[in-house]
Amino acid sequence: MRNYKHNKNGYILITIAVLFAALGLVLVLGGAVPVVSHYSSIQGYAYSKQALLASNSGINEAIYRLKTGKNLPISMVVSLNTGSSTITTTATPGGKQVAVEGVQKSYERNFQASLQYANGIAFNYGLQAGVGGMTMGGGSTINGNVYSNGDVDAISATINGSAVAADGSQMTIDQVNNTPSTPTNSIKFRDISSVRDFAQSFQPATSSVLNKISIYIKKVGTPPDGTIRLVTDNGGSPSTTQIPIGTLPLDVSMITANYSWVDLAFPTPPTPTPGTTYWLVLDNGSQSSSNYFVVSANNS
């Protein structure tokens, strides 16, 4: 009679191998799910942006058709490579109500605009300037149309569009002190704390609207922008009573290292009283011995 021994080691090894395989599968799936989820979220964000662009394109298409007199049907579809937009137009008193639905895959972005017919000048990514006009230089470029209520001065600059200087009322100089052409004196300010600001008094001769003041100024280094104020007189010195002129910065980009006339056009032009003393104040919030302004002066 033969005796047989049952060896169970093989079953144990197989069981352990199966458990390790199952554990490895769980780890792989656990790492794969976040990766797939992250990929889906990025793809969803991209589709959402594409739907937004399609909706923007629909609005622009409707505005373009209305501005150029082209046919804008009640409903139309604009198809792009990255989505499509459905434009629905409803007539309103004096204009159009435009609703746009941009779609990419299952993502939608909607816009609605109320458009009114009116007379005016169309600007294509351009610039509009007030009575002070505008000055360009240094190789700068404007892509679009320019409309100005003052002069348009462009030296070593480009305007890719039309430039219109409005034929408004001619401004006249009320007070002037511009001789000699080469300044005999100069006034530094903002270079030390005791001379941080600059002030110049004047007395207008008429009650006409004061549109702008020009100063003969240069800069040393790169001082920051300052602030322009117009104040009343207090015994021969500037007072703390301001004349409303709007927000007017002393734009350092308009000032060069050589003396030149810089126009300061008031956003809210005041109407001064003839024979009354006023002060133009150039404020600065800091000082530097290497970054400051210099105003020309004479003995007058």
Secondary structure as a PSIPRED ss2 file (coil, helix, strand):
# PSIPRED VFORMAT (PSIPRED V4.0)

   1 M C   1.000  0.000  0.000
   2 R C   1.000  0.000  0.000
   3 N C   1.000  0.000  0.000
   4 Y C   1.000  0.000  0.000
   5 K C   1.000  0.000  0.000
   6 H C   1.000  0.000  0.000
   7 N C   1.000  0.000  0.000
   8 K C   1.000  0.000  0.000
   9 N H   0.000  1.000  0.000
  10 G H   0.000  1.000  0.000
  11 Y H   0.000  1.000  0.000
  12 I H   0.000  1.000  0.000
  13 L H   0.000  1.000  0.000
  14 I H   0.000  1.000  0.000
  15 T H   0.000  1.000  0.000
  16 I H   0.000  1.000  0.000
  17 A H   0.000  1.000  0.000
  18 V H   0.000  1.000  0.000
  19 L H   0.000  1.000  0.000
  20 F H   0.000  1.000  0.000
  21 A H   0.000  1.000  0.000
  22 A H   0.000  1.000  0.000
  23 L H   0.000  1.000  0.000
  24 G H   0.000  1.000  0.000
  25 L H   0.000  1.000  0.000
  26 V H   0.000  1.000  0.000
  27 L H   0.000  1.000  0.000
  28 V H   0.000  1.000  0.000
  29 L H   0.000  1.000  0.000
  30 G H   0.000  1.000  0.000
  31 G H   0.000  1.000  0.000
  32 A H   0.000  1.000  0.000
  33 V H   0.000  1.000  0.000
  34 P H   0.000  1.000  0.000
  35 V H   0.000  1.000  0.000
  36 V H   0.000  1.000  0.000
  37 S H   0.000  1.000  0.000
  38 H H   0.000  1.000  0.000
  39 Y H   0.000  1.000  0.000
  40 S H   0.000  1.000  0.000
  41 S H   0.000  1.000  0.000
  42 I H   0.000  1.000  0.000
  43 Q H   0.000  1.000  0.000
  44 G H   0.000  1.000  0.000
  45 Y H   0.000  1.000  0.000
  46 A H   0.000  1.000  0.000
  47 Y H   0.000  1.000  0.000
  48 S H   0.000  1.000  0.000
  49 K H   0.000  1.000  0.000
  50 Q H   0.000  1.000  0.000
  51 A H   0.000  1.000  0.000
  52 L H   0.000  1.000  0.000
  53 L H   0.000  1.000  0.000
  54 A H   0.000  1.000  0.000
  55 S H   0.000  1.000  0.000
  56 N H   0.000  1.000  0.000
  57 S H   0.000  1.000  0.000
  58 G H   0.000  1.000  0.000
  59 I H   0.000  1.000  0.000
  60 N H   0.000  1.000  0.000
  61 E H   0.000  1.000  0.000
  62 A H   0.000  1.000  0.000
  63 I H   0.000  1.000  0.000
  64 Y H   0.000  1.000  0.000
  65 R H   0.000  1.000  0.000
  66 L H   0.000  1.000  0.000
  67 K H   0.000  1.000  0.000
  68 T C   1.000  0.000  0.000
  69 G C   1.000  0.000  0.000
  70 K C   1.000  0.000  0.000
  71 N C   1.000  0.000  0.000
  72 L C   1.000  0.000  0.000
  73 P C   1.000  0.000  0.000
  74 I C   1.000  0.000  0.000
  75 S E   0.000  0.000  1.000
  76 M E   0.000  0.000  1.000
  77 V E   0.000  0.000  1.000
  78 V E   0.000  0.000  1.000
  79 S E   0.000  0.000  1.000
  80 L E   0.000  0.000  1.000
  81 N C   1.000  0.000  0.000
  82 T C   1.000  0.000  0.000
  83 G E   0.000  0.000  1.000
  84 S E   0.000  0.000  1.000
  85 S E   0.000  0.000  1.000
  86 T E   0.000  0.000  1.000
  87 I E   0.000  0.000  1.000
  88 T E   0.000  0.000  1.000
  89 T E   0.000  0.000  1.000
  90 T E   0.000  0.000  1.000
  91 A E   0.000  0.000  1.000
  92 T E   0.000  0.000  1.000
  93 P C   1.000  0.000  0.000
  94 G C   1.000  0.000  0.000
  95 G E   0.000  0.000  1.000
  96 K E   0.000  0.000  1.000
  97 Q E   0.000  0.000  1.000
  98 V E   0.000  0.000  1.000
  99 A E   0.000  0.000  1.000
 100 V E   0.000  0.000  1.000
 101 E E   0.000  0.000  1.000
 102 G E   0.000  0.000  1.000
 103 V E   0.000  0.000  1.000
 104 Q E   0.000  0.000  1.000
 105 K C   1.000  0.000  0.000
 106 S C   1.000  0.000  0.000
 107 Y E   0.000  0.000  1.000
 108 E E   0.000  0.000  1.000
 109 R E   0.000  0.000  1.000
 110 N E   0.000  0.000  1.000
 111 F E   0.000  0.000  1.000
 112 Q E   0.000  0.000  1.000
 113 A E   0.000  0.000  1.000
 114 S E   0.000  0.000  1.000
 115 L E   0.000  0.000  1.000
 116 Q E   0.000  0.000  1.000
 117 Y C   1.000  0.000  0.000
 118 A C   1.000  0.000  0.000
 119 N C   1.000  0.000  0.000
 120 G C   1.000  0.000  0.000
 121 I C   1.000  0.000  0.000
 122 A C   1.000  0.000  0.000
 123 F C   1.000  0.000  0.000
 124 N C   1.000  0.000  0.000
 125 Y C   1.000  0.000  0.000
 126 G C   1.000  0.000  0.000
 127 L E   0.000  0.000  1.000
 128 Q E   0.000  0.000  1.000
 129 A E   0.000  0.000  1.000
 130 G C   1.000  0.000  0.000
 131 V C   1.000  0.000  0.000
 132 G C   1.000  0.000  0.000
 133 G C   1.000  0.000  0.000
 134 M E   0.000  0.000  1.000
 135 T E   0.000  0.000  1.000
 136 M E   0.000  0.000  1.000
 137 G C   1.000  0.000  0.000
 138 G C   1.000  0.000  0.000
 139 G C   1.000  0.000  0.000
 140 S C   1.000  0.000  0.000
 141 T E   0.000  0.000  1.000
 142 I E   0.000  0.000  1.000
 143 N E   0.000  0.000  1.000
 144 G C   1.000  0.000  0.000
 145 N C   1.000  0.000  0.000
 146 V E   0.000  0.000  1.000
 147 Y E   0.000  0.000  1.000
 148 S E   0.000  0.000  1.000
 149 N C   1.000  0.000  0.000
 150 G C   1.000  0.000  0.000
 151 D C   1.000  0.000  0.000
 152 V E   0.000  0.000  1.000
 153 D E   0.000  0.000  1.000
 154 A E   0.000  0.000  1.000
 155 I C   1.000  0.000  0.000
 156 S C   1.000  0.000  0.000
 157 A C   1.000  0.000  0.000
 158 T E   0.000  0.000  1.000
 159 I E   0.000  0.000  1.000
 160 N E   0.000  0.000  1.000
 161 G C   1.000  0.000  0.000
 162 S C   1.000  0.000  0.000
 163 A E   0.000  0.000  1.000
 164 V E   0.000  0.000  1.000
 165 A E   0.000  0.000  1.000
 166 A C   1.000  0.000  0.000
 167 D C   1.000  0.000  0.000
 168 G C   1.000  0.000  0.000
 169 S C   1.000  0.000  0.000
 170 Q C   1.000  0.000  0.000
 171 M C   1.000  0.000  0.000
 172 T C   1.000  0.000  0.000
 173 I C   1.000  0.000  0.000
 174 D C   1.000  0.000  0.000
 175 Q C   1.000  0.000  0.000
 176 V C   1.000  0.000  0.000
 177 N C   1.000  0.000  0.000
 178 N C   1.000  0.000  0.000
 179 T C   1.000  0.000  0.000
 180 P C   1.000  0.000  0.000
 181 S C   1.000  0.000  0.000
 182 T C   1.000  0.000  0.000
 183 P C   1.000  0.000  0.000
 184 T C   1.000  0.000  0.000
 185 N E   0.000  0.000  1.000
 186 S E   0.000  0.000  1.000
 187 I E   0.000  0.000  1.000
 188 K E   0.000  0.000  1.000
 189 F E   0.000  0.000  1.000
 190 R C   1.000  0.000  0.000
 191 D C   1.000  0.000  0.000
 192 I C   1.000  0.000  0.000
 193 S H   0.000  1.000  0.000
 194 S H   0.000  1.000  0.000
 195 V H   0.000  1.000  0.000
 196 R C   1.000  0.000  0.000
 197 D C   1.000  0.000  0.000
 198 F E   0.000  0.000  1.000
 199 A E   0.000  0.000  1.000
 200 Q E   0.000  0.000  1.000
 201 S E   0.000  0.000  1.000
 202 F E   0.000  0.000  1.000
 203 Q C   1.000  0.000  0.000
 204 P C   1.000  0.000  0.000
 205 A C   1.000  0.000  0.000
 206 T C   1.000  0.000  0.000
 207 S C   1.000  0.000  0.000
 208 S C   1.000  0.000  0.000
 209 V C   1.000  0.000  0.000
 210 L C   1.000  0.000  0.000
 211 N C   1.000  0.000  0.000
 212 K E   0.000  0.000  1.000
 213 I E   0.000  0.000  1.000
 214 S E   0.000  0.000  1.000
 215 I E   0.000  0.000  1.000
 216 Y E   0.000  0.000  1.000
 217 I E   0.000  0.000  1.000
 218 K E   0.000  0.000  1.000
 219 K E   0.000  0.000  1.000
 220 V E   0.000  0.000  1.000
 221 G C   1.000  0.000  0.000
 222 T C   1.000  0.000  0.000
 223 P C   1.000  0.000  0.000
 224 P C   1.000  0.000  0.000
 225 D C   1.000  0.000  0.000
 226 G E   0.000  0.000  1.000
 227 T E   0.000  0.000  1.000
 228 I E   0.000  0.000  1.000
 229 R E   0.000  0.000  1.000
 230 L E   0.000  0.000  1.000
 231 V E   0.000  0.000  1.000
 232 T E   0.000  0.000  1.000
 233 D E   0.000  0.000  1.000
 234 N C   1.000  0.000  0.000
 235 G C   1.000  0.000  0.000
 236 G C   1.000  0.000  0.000
 237 S C   1.000  0.000  0.000
 238 P E   0.000  0.000  1.000
 239 S E   0.000  0.000  1.000
 240 T E   0.000  0.000  1.000
 241 T E   0.000  0.000  1.000
 242 Q E   0.000  0.000  1.000
 243 I C   1.000  0.000  0.000
 244 P C   1.000  0.000  0.000
 245 I C   1.000  0.000  0.000
 246 G C   1.000  0.000  0.000
 247 T C   1.000  0.000  0.000
 248 L C   1.000  0.000  0.000
 249 P E   0.000  0.000  1.000
 250 L E   0.000  0.000  1.000
 251 D C   1.000  0.000  0.000
 252 V H   0.000  1.000  0.000
 253 S H   0.000  1.000  0.000
 254 M H   0.000  1.000  0.000
 255 I C   1.000  0.000  0.000
 256 T C   1.000  0.000  0.000
 257 A C   1.000  0.000  0.000
 258 N C   1.000  0.000  0.000
 259 Y C   1.000  0.000  0.000
 260 S E   0.000  0.000  1.000
 261 W E   0.000  0.000  1.000
 262 V E   0.000  0.000  1.000
 263 D E   0.000  0.000  1.000
 264 L E   0.000  0.000  1.000
 265 A E   0.000  0.000  1.000
 266 F C   1.000  0.000  0.000
 267 P C   1.000  0.000  0.000
 268 T C   1.000  0.000  0.000
 269 P C   1.000  0.000  0.000
 270 P C   1.000  0.000  0.000
 271 T C   1.000  0.000  0.000
 272 P C   1.000  0.000  0.000
 273 T C   1.000  0.000  0.000
 274 P C   1.000  0.000  0.000
 275 G C   1.000  0.000  0.000
 276 T C   1.000  0.000  0.000
 277 T C   1.000  0.000  0.000
 278 Y E   0.000  0.000  1.000
 279 W E   0.000  0.000  1.000
 280 L E   0.000  0.000  1.000
 281 V E   0.000  0.000  1.000
 282 L E   0.000  0.000  1.000
 283 D E   0.000  0.000  1.000
 284 N C   1.000  0.000  0.000
 285 G C   1.000  0.000  0.000
 286 S C   1.000  0.000  0.000
 287 Q C   1.000  0.000  0.000
 288 S C   1.000  0.000  0.000
 289 S C   1.000  0.000  0.000
 290 S C   1.000  0.000  0.000
 291 N C   1.000  0.000  0.000
 292 Y E   0.000  0.000  1.000
 293 F E   0.000  0.000  1.000
 294 V E   0.000  0.000  1.000
 295 V E   0.000  0.000  1.000
 296 S E   0.000  0.000  1.000
 297 A E   0.000  0.000  1.000
 298 N C   1.000  0.000  0.000
 299 N C   1.000  0.000  0.000
 300 S C   1.000  0.000  0.000
